[in-house]
Amino acid sequence: MKLIFATNNQHKVDEIRHAVGAAFELMTLSEAGIHIDIPEPYDTLEANASAKSKTIHQLSDVNCFGEDTGLEVEALNGEPGVKSARYAGDEKSFEKNIEKLLIKLSDKTDRSARFRTVISLIIDGQELQFEGICNGKITYERKGSLGFGYDPVFIPEGSDLTFAEMGLAEKDRFSHRAKAVAKLVAFLSHITPVKHSLESKSKN
C-alpha cells in the first residue's frame, strides 16, 4: 500500500519510516510531486494533523496521513504544546525554543513533561486519528547531538538518556511518534483499502 506522509520534515520521515519498516510504501510530499508548506493554524494537535491530511488528500486523491506533535510541560500549564515548533518565534529555531524553555523552567523543580503525537489518516476518503504519548522530564541542560527539536532536553520515563543521546532503534522503544505509528500500522494491517495511485488523478 502506498501512503503519502504530509510533511516536509525529513527527521519525521526518517523516524516514521524506521517505525513502519517494510510494511508500507511511504512517500514524502516531494516524492509525490507536491511542493507546499501546510500551515498549522489551529490550537489543537488534532485539528492541525487533520488539516494536513485533508489538504494532501484533496490535492492527490491518494491515501495519506499527517501528524502534529507537541511537548507539554506540567509546570508551564502545557506549554509549548501546539506551538512547540514556533515557541520562540516563526523561524522555528529549536535552539531558541530550547533556550526559552530552559529559562522558563529555571526556577521550577517539577520538570515533568510529555510528548504527544496525533496522526490523522485518510484512507478511502475516511479520516481516523491515532495518538501516541511519551511521559518524561526536562533536563537542566542539553545532552546529546542526535535527533531533532527538543530531543536534547527530554528524558523519557524508563531511561537515563535524552532522546538526543539515543539512536533511532532505542528511541523507538519510548517514542510518542513510534507509539502513534504502531497504532496506525496495526489498523492498516487489518484492512484492504481501495487501490489509489498517483497516476489516477492525472488521468481524470
DAGI-V231573 format. One record per backbone hydrogen bond with DSSP energy under -0.5 kcal/mol. CO is the residue of the C=O (numbers start at 1). NH is the residue of the N-H. If there is no record, write none. Layout:
CO:NH + CO:NH
This chain:
1:25 + 3:5 + 3:27 + 4:6 + 4:65 + 5:7 + 7:29 + 8:10 + 9:13 + 10:14 + 11:15 + 12:16 + 13:17 + 14:18 + 15:19 + 16:20 + 17:21 + 20:23 + 24:26 + 25:3 + 27:5 + 28:32 + 29:34 + 30:33 + 33:35 + 34:36 + 36:38 + 44:48 + 45:49 + 46:50 + 47:51 + 48:52 + 49:53 + 50:54 + 51:55 + 52:56 + 53:57 + 54:58 + 55:59 + 56:60 + 57:61 + 63:4 + 64:122 + 65:6 + 66:120 + 68:118 + 70:72 + 70:116 + 71:73 + 71:81 + 72:74 + 72:114 + 73:76 + 73:78 + 74:77 + 76:79 + 79:73 + 80:83 + 81:71 + 81:84 + 83:86 + 84:87 + 86:89 + 89:92 + 92:94 + 93:97 + 94:98 + 95:99 + 96:100 + 97:101 + 98:102 + 99:103 + 100:104 + 101:105 + 103:106 + 105:108 + 109:111 + 111:138 + 112:74 + 112:75 + 113:136 + 114:72 + 115:134 + 116:70 + 117:132 + 118:68 + 119:121 + 119:130 + 120:66 + 121:123 + 121:128 + 122:64 + 123:126 + 126:123 + 128:121 + 130:119 + 132:117 + 134:115 + 135:157 + 136:113 + 137:155 + 148:151 + 150:153 + 151:154 + 151:163 + 151:164 + 152:143 + 153:139 + 153:155 + 154:156 + 154:163 + 155:137 + 156:159 + 161:156 + 162:165 + 163:166 + 164:145 + 164:146 + 167:171 + 168:172 + 169:173 + 170:173 + 171:174 + 171:175 + 175:179 + 176:180 + 177:181 + 178:182 + 179:183 + 180:184 + 181:185 + 182:186 + 183:187 + 184:188 + 185:189 + 187:190 + 188:191 + 191:193 + 197:200 + 197:201 + 198:202 + 199:203 + 200:204 + 201:204
